[in-house]
C-alpha cells in the first residue's frame, strides 16, 4: 500500500483561485488517492468548495487565513508583511515538517523569496533555479534556469546541470539524461567566459553526468539533449518566445481552417490528427516548475492554468517527493565537491 503523503497548497494563489485550486485537488485525488492536502486560505471561500466535493473532506485539512499575496506584490514587501499570507503559511508547513512539499500558482518572485527565506538553500548550492519541462521531437526536455537568476557564473551553471540531471531522472524517468549548455553555437570557442568555463568543468571533471556540450536554440525543440542549462535571463526569454510562437501557430491554424467552406471541410478531415497535436503540446501537461536548490520541495504552477494544469503541478510535487529529489541532489553535490578537488577541475579553473 502506498504510504500517506501530505502536500501543502497556497489555495489563494493564481488568477482564478481558489476555485481552480480545489478543482485541481479533486482531479489529483482521483489520480493519487493516497495524497493528503493542507489548504491555506480564506475559510469562507474554501468551505463551500469543499462542500461541493465531499469526497475531499477525508484528505483535506483547512487552515484559515484571510491574507494572500497579490500578483503585483513586491517580494521585499511580502518578506516584510506577508507572514500570515496563504503562500507563506503553505511554505512554512514544509519547513515545520507538516507537509512534504508545497504548490502555489501565486506571484513567482514572492514564492521564490519566501521559499528561500523559510526553507533555506541546500548545502553547497549558491542559488536556486526554476526548472520546467516542455515537449520536443523526442519527448520532453528539462530546462533551467527559467527566470530566477538574471546573471550566472560558471559554478552556478554547473550546479544547474547537476540539479537538472536529477530532475530529469526523477520526473521524466530518464535513466542517463544528456546535458547541454545553451550557447550561440556548438563550437567550444563560442560563448562567454561563464559558459565556456562551465563546459570545461562538466567535460573534464569526474562528475557522473553525460555531458553533450553546447546546444543552440534550435536544439531545444529538437530534443537534442534531455537537460538544457542556461542563465535565467536567456532561459526566460526562450520560454516566453516558445509560448508566444505556439499561440501564434494556434491562431494561424484557426484562421486558416475558418477562411472558407473548403478549409472547414479540411478541418473535419484532419480533426483527429489535430487533436493529437493539441494533446501533445497542451501546456497544461507541462505545468509545474520546481524551484530547485531549496531545502524543501516547492513547485510553481502557472498563474493562469486551469484545474488540469494545477493537478499536474501537484503531481510534479508528489513525484519529486516520492523519488527523494533533494536527497539525490545532496549525493550529486558531494560528487561535485570531489570533482572540484580533482586535478582536471583545477586545470579547468
RODO-2510 file (C-alpha; in nm, 4 decimals, decimal comma):
residues 349
     n   res          X          Y          Z
     1     x     0,0000     0,0000     0,0000
     2     x     0,1262     0,3475    -0,0908
     3     x     0,2206     0,5494     0,2173
     4     x     0,0311     0,8666     0,3008
     5     x     0,1925     1,1854     0,1720
     6     x     0,0909     1,5429     0,2536
     7     x     0,1223     1,8418     0,0192
     8     x     0,0507     2,1988     0,1328
     9     x    -0,1309     2,4309    -0,1072
    10     x    -0,1482     2,8076    -0,1379
    11     x    -0,5230     2,7940    -0,2023
    12     x    -0,5453     3,1685    -0,2740
    13     x    -0,2623     3,1847    -0,5298
    14     x    -0,3385     3,2173    -0,9008
    15     x    -0,5653     3,4096    -1,1364
    16     x    -0,8768     3,2018    -1,0577
    17     x    -0,8118     3,0876    -0,7027
    18     x    -0,9490     2,9254    -0,5002
    19     x    -1,1904     2,7603    -0,7483
    20     x    -0,9226     2,6247    -0,9822
    21     x    -0,7131     2,5067    -0,6865
    22     x    -0,9980     2,2997    -0,5454
    23     x    -1,0910     2,1596    -0,8862
    24     x    -0,7267     2,0646    -0,9319
    25     x    -0,7216     1,8946    -0,5920
    26     x    -1,0276     1,6922    -0,6932
    27     x    -0,8555     1,5711    -1,0118
    28     x    -0,5326     1,4986    -0,8235
    29     x    -0,7263     1,2971    -0,5650
    30     x    -0,8617     1,0701    -0,8378
    31     x    -0,5100     1,0040    -0,9670
    32     x    -0,3368     0,9896    -0,6276
    33     x    -0,5854     0,8908    -0,3544
    34     x    -0,3033     0,8422    -0,1005
    35     x    -0,2093     1,2124    -0,1067
    36     x    -0,3456     1,4443     0,1647
    37     x    -0,3582     1,8227     0,1477
    38     x    -0,3167     2,1193     0,3795
    39     x    -0,5219     2,4061     0,2331
    40     x    -0,4174     2,7567     0,3364
    41     x    -0,6728     3,0242     0,2554
    42     x    -0,9953     3,2004     0,3380
    43     x    -1,2305     2,9592     0,5130
    44     x    -1,5399     3,1473     0,3946
    45     x    -1,4384     3,0839     0,0323
    46     x    -1,2982     2,7328     0,0732
    47     x    -1,5716     2,5699     0,2818
    48     x    -1,8380     2,5900     0,0043
    49     x    -1,5900     2,4401    -0,2424
    50     x    -1,5209     2,1514    -0,0045
    51     x    -1,8961     2,1046     0,0339
    52     x    -1,9170     2,0705    -0,3435
    53     x    -1,6594     1,7899    -0,3287
    54     x    -1,7439     1,5969    -0,0095
    55     x    -1,5056     1,3169    -0,1058
    56     x    -1,2182     1,5582    -0,0374
    57     x    -1,3075     1,6101     0,3271
    58     x    -1,1167     1,2960     0,4270
    59     x    -0,7940     1,4099     0,2585
    60     x    -0,8040     1,7884     0,3088
    61     x    -0,7359     1,9965     0,6187
    62     x    -0,8230     2,3641     0,6030
    63     x    -0,6018     2,6265     0,7688
    64     x    -0,7729     2,9651     0,7717
    65     x    -0,6076     3,2930     0,6794
    66     x    -0,7702     3,5965     0,5195
    67     x    -0,4379     3,7261     0,3859
    68     x    -0,2950     3,6407     0,0438
    69     x    -0,0137     3,7532    -0,1867
    70     x    -0,1295     3,9569    -0,4854
    71     x     0,0186     3,9233    -0,8316
    72     x     0,1767     4,2686    -0,8216
    73     x     0,3135     4,2490    -0,4669
    74     x     0,6886     4,3037    -0,4484
    75     x     0,8896     4,0148    -0,2964
    76     x     1,0526     4,2536    -0,0463
    77     x     0,7085     4,3685     0,0665
    78     x     0,5900     4,0092     0,1129
    79     x     0,9003     3,9278     0,3204
    80     x     0,8219     4,2211     0,5496
    81     x     0,4458     4,1930     0,5871
    82     x     0,3289     3,8623     0,4420
    83     x     0,3979     3,6127     0,7197
    84     x     0,0284     3,5363     0,7683
    85     x    -0,0463     3,5050     0,3964
    86     x    -0,1642     3,1767     0,2473
    87     x     0,1602     3,1496     0,0484
    88     x     0,3908     3,1981     0,3465
    89     x     0,1972     2,9596     0,5707
    90     x     0,1907     2,6921     0,2981
    91     x     0,5691     2,7139     0,2571
    92     x     0,6199     2,7210     0,6330
    93     x     0,4263     2,3941     0,6648
    94     x     0,7081     2,2273     0,4695
    95     x     0,9731     2,3834     0,6936
    96     x     0,7864     2,2589     1,0023
    97     x     0,7618     1,9063     0,8623
    98     x     0,3809     1,9091     0,8332
    99     x     0,3976     1,8732     0,4555
   100     x     0,6456     1,7106     0,2179
   101     x     0,6099     1,9795    -0,0474
   102     x     0,4199     2,2943    -0,1431
   103     x     0,2406     2,4035    -0,4613
   104     x     0,1415     2,7611    -0,5434
   105     x     0,0112     2,9365    -0,8537
   106     x     0,0806     3,2748    -0,6979
   107     x     0,3364     3,5511    -0,7531
   108     x     0,6582     3,3848    -0,8777
   109     x     0,9011     3,6372    -0,7317
   110     x     0,7298     3,6286    -0,3942
   111     x     0,7205     3,2481    -0,3909
   112     x     1,0932     3,2352    -0,4668
   113     x     1,1749     3,4914    -0,1969
   114     x     0,9550     3,3297     0,0689
   115     x     1,0763     2,9777    -0,0115
   116     x     1,4403     3,0835     0,0008
   117     x     1,3878     3,2670     0,3313
   118     x     1,1812     2,9960     0,5023
   119     x     1,3309     2,6748     0,3616
   120     x     1,6876     2,7990     0,3091
   121     x     1,9236     2,6613     0,0461
   122     x     2,0574     2,3099     0,0178
   123     x     2,4163     2,2843     0,1459
   124     x     2,6552     2,3529    -0,1395
   125     x     2,4017     2,5367    -0,3591
   126     x     2,4686     2,9039    -0,4185
   127     x     2,1442     2,9985    -0,5936
   128     x     1,8057     2,8397    -0,6564
   129     x     1,6780     2,7961    -1,0111
   130     x     1,3406     2,7456    -1,1772
   131     x     1,3261     2,4148    -1,3656
   132     x     1,0471     2,3166    -1,6012
   133     x     0,9920     2,0789    -1,8905
   134     x     0,8201     2,1014    -2,2273
   135     x     0,7574     1,8905    -2,5411
   136     x     1,0223     1,8180    -2,8033
   137     x     1,0524     1,5978    -3,1106
   138     x     1,1969     1,3185    -2,8941
   139     x     0,9746     1,3517    -2,5884
   140     x     1,0324     1,6064    -2,3118
   141     x     1,3273     1,8260    -2,2175
   142     x     1,4099     1,9882    -1,8834
   143     x     1,5308     2,3480    -1,8935
   144     x     1,6741     2,5663    -1,6190
   145     x     1,7026     2,8421    -1,5158
   146     x     1,3717     2,9861    -1,6381
   147     x     1,3984     3,3217    -1,4665
   148     x     1,5258     3,3102    -1,1093
   149     x     1,8784     3,4372    -1,1851
   150     x     1,9443     3,7046    -1,4460
   151     x     2,3218     3,6577    -1,4309
   152     x     2,5134     3,3369    -1,3530
   153     x     2,8771     3,2363    -1,3233
   154     x     3,0301     2,9020    -1,4225
   155     x     2,9720     2,7408    -1,0824
   156     x     2,6029     2,8352    -1,0916
   157     x     2,5659     2,6715    -1,4335
   158     x     2,7393     2,3549    -1,3143
   159     x     2,5049     2,3390    -1,0143
   160     x     2,2083     2,3839    -1,2511
   161     x     2,3407     2,0955    -1,4621
   162     x     2,3566     1,8680    -1,1571
   163     x     2,0078     1,9630    -1,0396
   164     x     1,8585     1,9431    -1,3887
   165     x     2,0050     1,5976    -1,4448
   166     x     1,8495     1,4710    -1,1214
   167     x     1,5193     1,6428    -1,2115
   168     x     1,5121     1,4597    -1,5469
   169     x     1,5694     1,1261    -1,3756
   170     x     1,3125     1,1930    -1,1024
   171     x     1,0268     1,3471    -1,3022
   172     x     1,0791     1,2203    -1,6582
   173     x     1,2196     0,8792    -1,5637
   174     x     1,5255     0,9077    -1,7916
   175     x     1,7990     0,6773    -1,6635
   176     x     2,1004     0,8660    -1,8052
   177     x     1,9908     1,2147    -1,9121
   178     x     2,2136     1,4049    -2,1519
   179     x     2,3007     1,7619    -2,0535
   180     x     2,3811     2,0575    -2,2771
   181     x     2,4618     2,4249    -2,2154
   182     x     2,2677     2,6754    -2,4261
   183     x     2,5044     2,8856    -2,6347
   184     x     2,5253     3,0889    -2,9558
   185     x     2,6968     2,7987    -3,1311
   186     x     2,8073     2,4408    -3,0762
   187     x     3,1805     2,5101    -3,1160
   188     x     3,3905     2,5007    -2,7984
   189     x     3,5268     2,8530    -2,8543
   190     x     3,1797     3,0109    -2,8756
   191     x     3,0089     3,1936    -2,5882
   192     x     3,1111     3,3979    -2,2872
   193     x     3,3579     3,3047    -2,0152
   194     x     3,0907     3,1573    -1,7868
   195     x     2,9522     2,9044    -2,0357
   196     x     3,2994     2,8016    -2,1566
   197     x     3,4256     2,7510    -1,8009
   198     x     3,1141     2,5546    -1,7037
   199     x     3,1529     2,3347    -2,0118
   200     x     3,5152     2,2631    -1,9209
   201     x     3,4120     2,1550    -1,5704
   202     x     3,1378     1,9249    -1,6979
   203     x     3,3568     1,7864    -1,9780
   204     x     3,6848     1,7347    -1,7917
   205     x     3,5719     1,6720    -1,4334
   206     x     3,4726     1,3346    -1,2907
   207     x     3,1050     1,4137    -1,2466
   208     x     2,8759     1,1210    -1,3401
   209     x     2,6922     1,3361    -1,5966
   210     x     2,6521     1,2601    -1,9685
   211     x     2,7592     1,5998    -2,0972
   212     x     2,6736     1,6642    -2,4626
   213     x     2,8408     2,0029    -2,4972
   214     x     2,6926     2,3272    -2,6269
   215     x     2,3455     2,3395    -2,7832
   216     x     2,1721     2,6156    -2,9772
   217     x     1,8176     2,7468    -2,9642
   218     x     1,7001     2,5109    -3,2381
   219     x     1,8211     2,2137    -3,0339
   220     x     1,5659     2,2830    -2,7593
   221     x     1,2572     2,1822    -2,9578
   222     x     1,4550     1,9148    -3,1425
   223     x     1,5236     1,7392    -2,8128
   224     x     1,8969     1,7156    -2,8814
   225     x     1,9591     1,6854    -2,5065
   226     x     1,7401     1,5931    -2,2099
   227     x     1,8536     1,8891    -1,9969
   228     x     1,9209     2,2414    -2,1254
   229     x     2,1231     2,4619    -1,8891
   230     x     2,1287     2,8405    -1,9127
   231     x     2,1038     3,1571    -1,7049
   232     x     1,7618     3,2887    -1,6026
   233     x     1,7734     3,5867    -1,8402
   234     x     1,8187     3,3724    -2,1503
   235     x     1,6012     3,0900    -2,0222
   236     x     1,3013     3,3111    -1,9530
   237     x     1,3265     3,4772    -2,2941
   238     x     1,3493     3,1375    -2,4649
   239     x     1,0489     3,0068    -2,2709
   240     x     0,8283     3,3103    -2,3398
   241     x     0,9332     3,3091    -2,7072
   242     x     0,8284     2,9439    -2,7377
   243     x     0,4960     3,0132    -2,5652
   244     x     0,4285     3,3089    -2,7933
   245     x     0,5161     3,1107    -3,1054
   246     x     0,2819     2,8282    -3,0003
   247     x    -0,0035     3,0768    -2,9536
   248     x     0,0719     3,2336    -3,2932
   249     x     0,0548     2,8992    -3,4764
   250     x    -0,2665     2,8136    -3,2935
   251     x    -0,4281     3,1374    -3,4088
   252     x    -0,2989     3,0943    -3,7638
   253     x    -0,4458     2,7426    -3,7800
   254     x    -0,7833     2,8620    -3,6506
   255     x    -0,7886     3,1453    -3,9038
   256     x    -0,6829     2,9177    -4,1892
   257     x    -0,9437     2,6498    -4,1144
   258     x    -1,2233     2,9070    -4,0874
   259     x    -1,1322     3,1006    -4,4036
   260     x    -1,3664     2,9106    -4,6387
   261     x    -1,6098     2,6202    -4,6565
   262     x    -1,3409     2,4096    -4,8219
   263     x    -1,0989     2,4876    -4,5385
   264     x    -1,3660     2,3918    -4,2818
   265     x    -1,4146     2,0635    -4,4639
   266     x    -1,0381     2,0095    -4,4495
   267     x    -1,0516     2,0667    -4,0733
   268     x    -1,3152     1,7970    -4,0314
   269     x    -1,0969     1,5523    -4,2256
   270     x    -0,7868     1,6417    -4,0236
   271     x    -0,9597     1,6834    -3,6867
   272     x    -0,8360     1,3602    -3,5257
   273     x    -0,4733     1,4382    -3,6183
   274     x    -0,5070     1,7952    -3,4930
   275     x    -0,6482     1,6720    -3,1624
   276     x    -0,3417     1,4519    -3,1176
   277     x    -0,1137     1,7507    -3,1824
   278     x    -0,3111     1,9637    -2,9374
   279     x    -0,2859     1,6995    -2,6662
   280     x     0,0875     1,6557    -2,7278
   281     x     0,1568     2,0281    -2,6987
   282     x    -0,1028     2,1136    -2,4327
   283     x     0,0818     2,3441    -2,1867
   284     x    -0,1262     2,2049    -1,9003
   285     x     0,0590     1,8743    -1,9358
   286     x     0,3857     2,0503    -1,8592
   287     x     0,2592     2,2755    -1,5811
   288     x     0,4603     2,2688    -1,2613
   289     x     0,8063     2,4242    -1,2428
   290     x     1,0216     2,3355    -0,9442
   291     x     1,2299     2,5838    -0,7509
   292     x     1,5387     2,3636    -0,7339
   293     x     1,8217     2,4146    -0,4861
   294     x     1,5980     2,4800    -0,1863
   295     x     1,5973     2,2665     0,1263
   296     x     1,2423     2,1590     0,0518
   297     x     1,0096     2,0881    -0,2413
   298     x     0,8431     2,3998    -0,3855
   299     x     0,6506     2,3763    -0,7144
   300     x     0,5258     2,6820    -0,9038
   301     x     0,2095     2,6397    -1,1080
   302     x     0,1287     2,8816    -1,3887
   303     x    -0,0999     3,1514    -1,2501
   304     x    -0,3459     3,1253    -1,5381
   305     x    -0,3739     2,7470    -1,5528
   306     x    -0,6953     2,5516    -1,5125
   307     x    -0,7783     2,2524    -1,2929
   308     x    -0,5977     2,0047    -1,5181
   309     x    -0,2804     2,2110    -1,5106
   310     x    -0,2930     2,2590    -1,1343
   311     x    -0,3441     1,8856    -1,0817
   312     x    -0,0358     1,8228    -1,2934
   313     x     0,1641     2,0661    -1,0777
   314     x     0,0568     1,8688    -0,7709
   315     x     0,1683     1,5502    -0,9430
   316     x     0,5119     1,7027    -1,0106
   317     x     0,5483     1,7787    -0,6387
   318     x     0,4443     1,4255    -0,5468
   319     x     0,6918     1,2742    -0,7942
   320     x     0,9775     1,4850    -0,6591
   321     x     0,8992     1,3834    -0,3016
   322     x     0,8460     1,0176    -0,3882
   323     x     1,1778     0,9920    -0,5717
   324     x     1,3741     1,1701    -0,2968
   325     x     1,4760     1,4562    -0,5235
   326     x     1,6621     1,6616    -0,2636
   327     x     1,8452     1,3595    -0,1236
   328     x     1,9671     1,2806    -0,4747
   329     x     2,0782     1,6414    -0,5149
   330     x     2,2799     1,6175    -0,1927
   331     x     2,4539     1,2999    -0,3140
   332     x     2,5364     1,4556    -0,6525
   333     x     2,6688     1,7700    -0,4844
   334     x     2,9017     1,5538    -0,2767
   335     x     3,0359     1,4105    -0,6023
   336     x     3,0623     1,7631    -0,7409
   337     x     3,2763     1,8602    -0,4436
   338     x     3,5038     1,5670    -0,5205
   339     x     3,5265     1,6824    -0,8801
   340     x     3,6203     2,0321    -0,7701
   341     x     3,9157     1,8895    -0,5801
   342     x     4,0405     1,6858    -0,8763
   343     x     4,3366     1,7880    -1,0962
   344     x     4,1116     1,8089    -1,4011
   345     x     3,8890     2,0575    -1,2202
   346     x     4,1860     2,2627    -1,1096
   347     x     4,3135     2,2760    -1,4681
   348     x     3,9690     2,3806    -1,5947
   349     x     3,9510     2,6665    -1,3480
***
